[in-house]
Amino acid sequence: MDVWLELAEPVRVQRPLDEPLVTRRLAVASDDPEAFMSLLLAPPVTRRARPARRLGLFGGAGLGDLTRDAVQPG
């Protein structure tokens, strides 16, 4: 099942086989949408700094942080 995220600000998405696009809506496939949303809306976990890694499709951006910020009211 897809979980649709409506973002507060547009984001640039690099697609694997096509040109990038700018959007405010993202669909994320999930086997357990309720658990996925619970994780996205959970308070951030404090972690010690680690070297940056490239995360493929999202190029190192923290998808969880981006979507949590977008879906939680200010």
Secondary structure as GFF3:
##gff-version 3
##sequence-region A 1 74
A	DSSP	beta_strand	2	13	.	.	.	ID=ss1
A	DSSP	beta_strand	21	29	.	.	.	ID=ss2
A	DSSP	alpha_helix	33	41	.	.	.	ID=ss3
A	DSSP	three_ten_helix	56	58	.	.	.	ID=ss4
A	DSSP	alpha_helix	63	71	.	.	.	ID=ss5
###
